[in-house]
Amino acid sequence: MRVRAVTPADLPHILAIDPGYTTEYVWQMEARESDGNMAIAFRTVRLPRSIRVTYPRNVEALAQEFERGEGLYLVADEAGRILGYLGLALQPVSDAGWITHLAVARDQRRRGIGTALVEAAVRWGRERGLTRLILETQTKNYPAIRFCQRLGFVFCGYHDRYYPNQDIALFFARPIR
């Protein structure tokens, strides 16, 4: 398996990858307000049964972003098959790279492909003087939450109703310098 830059010929293969996932856990948000103070907490909750969740973003947006030539777009391939992809947008004001797209083909998950893509993005970011990477995911995407934590990303915020389906986005950051 190798990680390399996306080419225009890769786009149909990227669009064919199903970025959805199955989970038995979620991060549930609790908000409390009293005496002018607000407290927000997230806790891990086991669901009564596993659920299948669709990817909250329009994957075709990745193709449009790639065509504009801004940021970083990587694929992992093996013997000509695209196994996964990563899209990263630059946030120059904060010297950060924002991982907006990260997916691995369902039959290739848990083989280190996502890790290889993220580590390639870390190296790329360091070479360009970025100070951190930010990765976003849904509160429902417990596999991605655990993935972020394993790779040294730390929870750094949330945005209610962030995605088109009104799901909450969680943000995780990792210093890279």
Secondary structure, DSSP 8 states (H G I E B T S, - for coil): -EEEE--GGGHHHHHHS---EEEEEEEEEEEEEETTEEEEEEEEEEEEEEEEE--SS-THHHHHHHHHT-SEEEEEEETTEEEEEEEEEEEGGGTEEEEEEEEE-GGGTTSSHHHHHHHHHHHHHHHTT--EEEEEEETT-HHHHHHHHHTT-EEEEEETT-STT---EEEEEEE--
